[in-house]
Amino acid sequence: MKNRVGREIPDDILKDKNYKAFETTEIGHPDKQRVAPIVTVTNGDNKVVNSIKEIVEKLVKDGMTISFHHHLREGDQIFNDVMQAIIDLGIKDLTLAPSSLTNVMNDMVVKAIKSGTITNITSSGMRGSLGDAVSHGLLKNPVVFRSHGNRARAIEEGKIKIDVAFLGVPNSDEVGNANGMEGDAAFGSLGYALMDAQYARRVVLLTDNLVPYPNTPASIKQTQVDYVVKVAKVGDPDRIGSGATRFTKDPKELKIAQMVNEVITHSPYFKDGFSFQTGSGGAALAVTRYLRQAMLDNKIKASFALGGITKPTVDLLEEGLVNKIMDVQDFDKGAADSMKNNRKQQEIDASWYADPDNKAAMVDQLDVVILSALEIDTKFNVNVMTGSDGVIRGAIGGHQDAATAKLTIISAPLVRGRIVTVVPDVTTIVTPGDSIDVLVTEVGIAINPKRHDLLETLSNIPGVPVYTIEELQQKAQQIVGKPKALEFTDKTVALIEYRDGSLIDVVKQVKD
Amino acid sequence: MKNRVGREIPDDILKDKNYKAFETTEIGHPDKQRVAPIVTVTNGDNKVVNSIKEIVEKLVKDGMTISFHHHLREGDQIFNDVMQAIIDLGIKDLTLAPSSLTNVMNDMVVKAIKSGTITNITSSGMRGSLGDAVSHGLLKNPVVFRSHGNRARAIEEGKIKIDVAFLGVPNSDEVGNANGMEGDAAFGSLGYALMDAQYARRVVLLTDNLVPYPNTPASIKQTQVDYVVKVAKVGDPDRIGSGATRFTKDPKELKIAQMVNEVITHSPYFKDGFSFQTGSGGAALAVTRYLRQAMLDNKIKASFALGGITKPTVDLLEEGLVNKIMDVQDFDKGAADSMKNNRKQQEIDASWYADPDNKAAMVDQLDVVILSALEIDTKFNVNVMTGSDGVIRGAIGGHQDAATAKLTIISAPLVRGRIVTVVPDVTTIVTPGDSIDVLVTEVGIAINPKRHDLLETLSNIPGVPVYTIEELQQKAQQIVGKPKALEFTDKTVALIEYRDGSLIDVVKQVKD
């Protein structure tokens, strides 16, 4: 059947996996029964285990669901060490359910799939050799992609049942009190990992920094932890904060950032006490810089900044331009350090950040968000999952979640080299057009027609031409021509859940 | 049948209420399935309610279980205002399940029992007019008394299912982020209330101090809160910290405190990195003072202090003599203020503090605890629940929980006026003698014979005579004579659970 955004969802998947097809971005007021783990009681005296092999042998059995967090990003050491031990022990048929997968994990996951160790995956995203392998049909069962908020929801409602969570931490005491703020591998907020710590049947901390009892502040608590494994190295601190968080010097990106800033500051939401999420990425950081100036000029202060946090956002907190930072993840060392020192930077878990089935998540209170896109189509549907070749190379992250903001801005160039961004139909729908308000490109903006109010407010900003999205799509096509239609096989390699757990799209195996 | 400490437990209670009789203080390593609440989803925009009557009408129905916390102690205003509204609305057959009941609530509970509004109670304790009324058979069903750790356990395992929790807080934003640290009615740690916030079907905050969103640090989170009620006054701050926390000048109490200190400092546990819980009460505060000097003299520092926290303990933290304070409750303003300002004072919930069915509670890691007693018998069983007249006038509090410490000291005078403390058999067993190590009285100490090691270590302390507990009991009897045996009816008015949920004793209705 076709779902409400026109995507063909195979009937067998709807039936066999008991899925609903995506219908609406409205969550409403359902009653949701949460789940709770079984706890194996201990007085805490014998939690320390000296090797990864020992703990894997003790806890991991064929067919289990195991999880990891991705706060250590490209500096992560834990994932590969644990997975290697699992492969070595010949364990089979695991479901891998990390908060996300970073590039440093790719080759190990491919290896574990090939050895039969991993037969199911749910993640926020994947890239590189792993995305390529999955898109070419390596994994028997389709990957399930979930947003950060949806993963929290799925864990809280028992859709993801984690048997063993392996959580790398930069410090812990011997009974399992830990935080992300101190130690060589400090990465700040433990936001995503807090879900695993609360809900997994077994929680294993891995640390290179055993500290005296009791360790505080305790983001992860001794009451949640079964074992603490002492390892030589949790991660490479220099690569934790690397990646997407540089300031851009690209004139196109700067132009987009400037226009994003104009859209924000001319919107009705730019007033004292407003809130925003900018995320990482060159353009986003540039937006933060422009926004700072606009806030100073207009004597406007923000009530909170949300999401993955970067140093420029922390600077706004220090400057008093932002009153609170609600921090689910830190993208650089500056942001991580700040959480340690500034009590106004509150660590929040993924549920508080974005679970739609909640008594209010932070994203529900968000005014302005700037999000990226690999593709956006004339229905404002956004793809952040598959490339122009149809291959998986992205992550939902908080995209669907933060798009619930009052003003959701997609910041994207019309084209990237020979690759078109604004298209008639995105390859994969991740975030439905219903939740997107404005597209900002280097040539001008397009406003979602359903936002009549914004059409009026944003139509006469000097230097910000307004187009229909069809016009922007045409402009893009004029630059790079009409791309050849992609060819896929019938095999479904991935399911894209909307944040409420319904199916918004599927990804098919690419044809070589 | 008689349980392992020789108490007659009525068969119908064991059977009808599906109870086990108390067997052992050992908890072992059972697997325990926890429960989770149903969540009614909202985006948080409409949580503020303007009157208690409105919220009671909306949420409270006949037969429900409602809860409150007792952090505001004798200054609490919330309990009486909410209960009055419930009585006025004619609601019947409620189970009252607060973390404890303070004297300021007594008359209202009696009124609610008489009106048929409350027909069941579970609490840590009760005193005054309420204890008197219950002991005289006013309530149809027996009260269930649980320790703080046991209440946490019972909530986590679904034995207490709270339908609506009414939680007074000194600050909250409109979406329900709150802490106990700021505002006129600030009381510090929200430790007991955190259980209700996490597990109740509906969570209602009541505050006289609505603050801008988002309020941090958020001990209670917006994800847990259904409604926020604006009230004129949460409590009387001058009476929150009042009560038991004065320094004693009583020579008998000072003598006991001095001997307690000698016992601690001569024990094998008094070494660098030791931990302790002293609690409140005149003698306990005096112990802290002596202990401070002993720590200075011996250059010994404590790793943590635990439990209900007082200003003298906070002073040790400031002085560097204690490395961390693990804070489930604050007994005075000094302690509450300190939690706001000193990150080494960690707020902990009741589960982390003392739930026996845990992956380690703080009490499991405790070296030394000083506890009080209304009575202690020659089997070292302790009564902190019923008076010498058999009437309920006490609370389990953390007594059973903290008694799991490596060195559990009961500090109590031999007699109080004409009332004997050391008796052949306590009226009500709350904490089994198995978990008590040393009794300290003003004439000397008695060591539990099962602690051969301590018999040796503590036998030659100058100025600390050692007696058998039978000798102390005889000495007490010589002073005040043999008390007349109490007379009770056959009606069971209260059940005393051990911390694991088994029945350690029952309280019978007193005969007039």
Interface residues (C-beta under 8 A of the other chain):
Chain A: I27 G28 H29 P30 D31 K32 Q33 R34 V35 A36 P37 I38 V39 T40 V41 T42 N43 G44 D45 K47 E156 V175 G176 V203 P212 Y213 P214 T216 P217 A218 K221 Q222 T223 Q224 V225 D226 G273 S303 F304 N323 K324 M326 R343 K344 Q346 S351 W352 D355 P356 D357 N358 K359 A360 A361 M362 D364 Q365
Chain B: I27 G28 H29 P30 D31 K32 Q33 R34 V35 A36 P37 I38 V39 T40 V41 T42 N43 G44 D45 K47 E156 V175 G176 V203 P212 Y213 P214 T216 P217 A218 K221 Q222 T223 Q224 V225 D226 G273 S303 F304 N323 K324 M326 R343 K344 Q346 S351 W352 D355 P356 D357 N358 K359 A360 A361 M362 D364 Q365
